């Protein structure tokens, strides 16, 4: 993680926000099965901002916590941007695994061929893999829609 770049830990109530922050390229942990005190402790130990909707957790988690009141992801992003200098850069979009937060690496078509649907293997221009969980990603229809949403939330 580059020095000075914000990274986050989302509590169990903010799984959708965690996924969208990862789409935007932010290092964001999400551990829904871990008790709140442990999530807060890990966030502190890793220098992350803890994002939560739980007032009790926010009151006990320490200084680097943001209590979000909004319910929808778009409203949560707006609230987060109003509270912290959150700057998403388009070149960082889709650089993290949306499932496990790993950093994606580009892989050759031959590596992806047996791990993606046959049509995708034949037609996709690029492939990316997550070393952490083994998922494969490629440009399709979803990234265009997701990019438009990220631009609306973070760049406008």
C-alpha beads as a LAMMPS data file, in Angstrom:
LAMMPS data file: protein, C-alpha beads

156 atoms
155 bonds

1 atom types
1 bond types

-500.0 500.0 xlo xhi
-500.0 500.0 ylo yhi
-500.0 500.0 zlo zhi

Masses

1 110.0

Atoms # bond

1 1 1 0.000 0.000 0.000
2 1 1 1.454 3.386 -0.958
3 1 1 2.322 5.658 1.960
4 1 1 -0.554 7.945 2.890
5 1 1 -3.185 5.908 1.070
6 1 1 -6.340 5.250 3.058
7 1 1 -7.231 1.678 3.854
8 1 1 -10.348 0.448 5.562
9 1 1 -11.899 -2.296 7.653
10 1 1 -15.662 -2.704 7.322
11 1 1 -17.688 -4.348 10.047
12 1 1 -20.290 -7.036 9.343
13 1 1 -22.955 -4.421 8.529
14 1 1 -21.005 -2.949 5.608
15 1 1 -20.276 -5.840 3.264
16 1 1 -21.671 -4.105 0.186
17 1 1 -19.646 -0.971 0.910
18 1 1 -16.500 -3.099 1.319
19 1 1 -17.059 -4.649 -2.110
20 1 1 -17.509 -1.241 -3.785
21 1 1 -14.442 0.185 -2.045
22 1 1 -12.478 -2.769 -3.404
23 1 1 -13.869 -2.122 -6.910
24 1 1 -12.519 1.427 -6.507
25 1 1 -9.088 0.026 -5.598
26 1 1 -9.092 0.624 -1.842
27 1 1 -7.473 -1.930 0.445
28 1 1 -10.571 -2.926 2.426
29 1 1 -10.925 -5.840 4.810
30 1 1 -14.304 -7.359 5.576
31 1 1 -14.538 -10.116 8.156
32 1 1 -18.243 -10.745 8.780
33 1 1 -17.674 -13.784 10.994
34 1 1 -15.156 -12.093 13.298
35 1 1 -16.450 -10.512 16.544
36 1 1 -16.531 -6.706 16.581
37 1 1 -13.755 -6.262 19.176
38 1 1 -11.427 -8.392 17.045
39 1 1 -12.317 -6.417 13.880
40 1 1 -11.562 -3.181 15.747
41 1 1 -8.280 -4.583 17.095
42 1 1 -7.177 -5.754 13.675
43 1 1 -8.086 -2.383 12.135
44 1 1 -5.965 -0.615 14.762
45 1 1 -3.046 -3.023 14.341
46 1 1 -3.082 -2.602 10.543
47 1 1 -3.568 1.175 10.581
48 1 1 -6.982 0.957 8.935
49 1 1 -9.979 3.227 9.329
50 1 1 -12.792 1.179 10.838
51 1 1 -16.101 1.815 9.069
52 1 1 -19.224 0.831 10.979
53 1 1 -22.912 1.552 11.448
54 1 1 -22.777 0.185 15.020
55 1 1 -22.742 3.021 17.568
56 1 1 -21.430 0.844 20.403
57 1 1 -18.562 -0.425 18.281
58 1 1 -17.735 3.117 17.120
59 1 1 -17.663 4.357 20.720
60 1 1 -15.208 1.666 21.813
61 1 1 -13.043 1.167 18.699
62 1 1 -10.570 4.012 19.106
63 1 1 -9.750 7.165 17.179
64 1 1 -9.675 5.874 13.583
65 1 1 -13.336 5.020 13.244
66 1 1 -16.088 6.418 11.065
67 1 1 -19.668 5.862 12.169
68 1 1 -21.823 5.849 9.048
69 1 1 -25.515 6.556 9.359
70 1 1 -26.496 6.061 5.706
71 1 1 -28.126 2.831 4.578
72 1 1 -27.351 2.690 0.852
73 1 1 -23.851 2.270 -0.561
74 1 1 -24.057 5.505 -2.542
75 1 1 -25.059 7.462 0.531
76 1 1 -22.357 5.707 2.575
77 1 1 -19.700 6.682 0.021
78 1 1 -20.920 10.302 0.102
79 1 1 -20.853 10.308 3.902
80 1 1 -17.373 8.749 3.959
81 1 1 -16.062 11.298 1.437
82 1 1 -17.486 14.121 3.571
83 1 1 -15.555 12.828 6.595
84 1 1 -12.227 11.654 5.107
85 1 1 -10.103 12.689 2.107
86 1 1 -11.170 9.668 0.065
87 1 1 -9.807 10.017 -3.455
88 1 1 -10.419 7.224 -5.923
89 1 1 -8.229 7.155 -9.009
90 1 1 -9.592 5.479 -12.158
91 1 1 -6.280 3.729 -12.797
92 1 1 -6.805 1.878 -9.492
93 1 1 -10.319 0.656 -10.348
94 1 1 -10.496 -3.166 -10.477
95 1 1 -7.049 -3.750 -8.978
96 1 1 -8.370 -5.659 -5.947
97 1 1 -10.330 -8.865 -5.652
98 1 1 -13.905 -7.943 -4.813
99 1 1 -14.232 -11.104 -2.720
100 1 1 -11.054 -11.348 -0.633
101 1 1 -9.280 -7.976 -1.129
102 1 1 -6.173 -9.500 -2.734
103 1 1 -4.223 -7.490 -5.298
104 1 1 -5.047 -8.716 -8.795
105 1 1 -2.314 -9.726 -11.226
106 1 1 -2.608 -9.947 -14.983
107 1 1 -2.235 -13.481 -16.302
108 1 1 -1.786 -14.861 -19.819
109 1 1 -4.755 -16.267 -21.725
110 1 1 -3.250 -19.764 -21.437
111 1 1 -3.368 -19.563 -17.648
112 1 1 -7.013 -18.478 -17.666
113 1 1 -8.243 -20.784 -20.437
114 1 1 -9.280 -23.682 -18.190
115 1 1 -10.598 -21.435 -15.398
116 1 1 -13.076 -19.262 -17.321
117 1 1 -16.042 -20.061 -19.593
118 1 1 -14.989 -21.128 -23.137
119 1 1 -16.509 -18.074 -24.831
120 1 1 -14.684 -15.762 -22.414
121 1 1 -11.413 -17.655 -22.941
122 1 1 -11.731 -17.140 -26.688
123 1 1 -12.884 -13.509 -26.719
124 1 1 -11.762 -11.585 -23.632
125 1 1 -8.837 -9.253 -24.204
126 1 1 -7.189 -9.562 -20.766
127 1 1 -7.356 -11.755 -17.703
128 1 1 -6.585 -11.101 -14.056
129 1 1 -6.275 -13.490 -11.163
130 1 1 -6.341 -13.144 -7.400
131 1 1 -3.406 -14.987 -5.821
132 1 1 -5.317 -15.062 -2.523
133 1 1 -8.505 -16.876 -3.490
134 1 1 -7.809 -17.961 -7.073
135 1 1 -10.700 -16.085 -8.691
136 1 1 -10.353 -14.913 -12.278
137 1 1 -11.561 -11.614 -13.695
138 1 1 -11.862 -10.244 -17.223
139 1 1 -13.357 -7.173 -18.900
140 1 1 -16.981 -7.847 -19.724
141 1 1 -20.238 -5.962 -19.348
142 1 1 -20.145 -5.551 -15.552
143 1 1 -16.976 -3.415 -15.352
144 1 1 -18.487 -0.771 -17.636
145 1 1 -21.556 -0.408 -15.420
146 1 1 -19.482 -0.531 -12.247
147 1 1 -17.044 2.072 -13.621
148 1 1 -19.913 4.465 -14.373
149 1 1 -21.167 4.045 -10.809
150 1 1 -17.696 4.527 -9.303
151 1 1 -17.165 7.669 -11.367
152 1 1 -20.510 9.052 -10.208
153 1 1 -19.703 8.375 -6.549
154 1 1 -16.009 9.255 -6.441
155 1 1 -15.169 11.577 -9.313
156 1 1 -18.138 13.887 -9.811

Bonds

1 1 1 2
2 1 2 3
3 1 3 4
4 1 4 5
5 1 5 6
6 1 6 7
7 1 7 8
8 1 8 9
9 1 9 10
10 1 10 11
11 1 11 12
12 1 12 13
13 1 13 14
14 1 14 15
15 1 15 16
16 1 16 17
17 1 17 18
18 1 18 19
19 1 19 20
20 1 20 21
21 1 21 22
22 1 22 23
23 1 23 24
24 1 24 25
25 1 25 26
26 1 26 27
27 1 27 28
28 1 28 29
29 1 29 30
30 1 30 31
31 1 31 32
32 1 32 33
33 1 33 34
34 1 34 35
35 1 35 36
36 1 36 37
37 1 37 38
38 1 38 39
39 1 39 40
40 1 40 41
41 1 41 42
42 1 42 43
43 1 43 44
44 1 44 45
45 1 45 46
46 1 46 47
47 1 47 48
48 1 48 49
49 1 49 50
50 1 50 51
51 1 51 52
52 1 52 53
53 1 53 54
54 1 54 55
55 1 55 56
56 1 56 57
57 1 57 58
58 1 58 59
59 1 59 60
60 1 60 61
61 1 61 62
62 1 62 63
63 1 63 64
64 1 64 65
65 1 65 66
66 1 66 67
67 1 67 68
68 1 68 69
69 1 69 70
70 1 70 71
71 1 71 72
72 1 72 73
73 1 73 74
74 1 74 75
75 1 75 76
76 1 76 77
77 1 77 78
78 1 78 79
79 1 79 80
80 1 80 81
81 1 81 82
82 1 82 83
83 1 83 84
84 1 84 85
85 1 85 86
86 1 86 87
87 1 87 88
88 1 88 89
89 1 89 90
90 1 90 91
91 1 91 92
92 1 92 93
93 1 93 94
94 1 94 95
95 1 95 96
96 1 96 97
97 1 97 98
98 1 98 99
99 1 99 100
100 1 100 101
101 1 101 102
102 1 102 103
103 1 103 104
104 1 104 105
105 1 105 106
106 1 106 107
107 1 107 108
108 1 108 109
109 1 109 110
110 1 110 111
111 1 111 112
112 1 112 113
113 1 113 114
114 1 114 115
115 1 115 116
116 1 116 117
117 1 117 118
118 1 118 119
119 1 119 120
120 1 120 121
121 1 121 122
122 1 122 123
123 1 123 124
124 1 124 125
125 1 125 126
126 1 126 127
127 1 127 128
128 1 128 129
129 1 129 130
130 1 130 131
131 1 131 132
132 1 132 133
133 1 133 134
134 1 134 135
135 1 135 136
136 1 136 137
137 1 137 138
138 1 138 139
139 1 139 140
140 1 140 141
141 1 141 142
142 1 142 143
143 1 143 144
144 1 144 145
145 1 145 146
146 1 146 147
147 1 147 148
148 1 148 149
149 1 149 150
150 1 150 151
151 1 151 152
152 1 152 153
153 1 153 154
154 1 154 155
155 1 155 156
